[in-house]
Amino acid sequence: MSHEDSCQRERTCLGDGPEAGRSTTAVEQELRVLLILSALMSFASISTDIYLPALPSLVDALHTTAASIELTFSGFLIGFRLGQLIWPFE
């Protein structure tokens, strides 16, 4: 059996470059992790874009002041940033 046949059958070779010898499943897994983390990081900006235009409606719906609604947004930002600081050290 030739080396090429072995690589095709087991999906373990990626060429002659620095990736040679790494399994394609490991590369696929790394790409999946990268995509998942990218999607998770986009939640902060999406949440901000949804939350800020809704602030006046929240004030009316909850019968409260704009300052108290703004505190909830501050809490969200603080919690999100603290989560980013804590996660890498876990």
Secondary structure, 3 states (H helix, E strand, C coil): CCHHHHHHHHCCCCCCCCCCCCCHHHHHHHHHHHHHHHHHHHHHHHHHHHHHHHHHHHHHHHCCCHHHHHHHHHHHHHHHHHHHHHHHHC
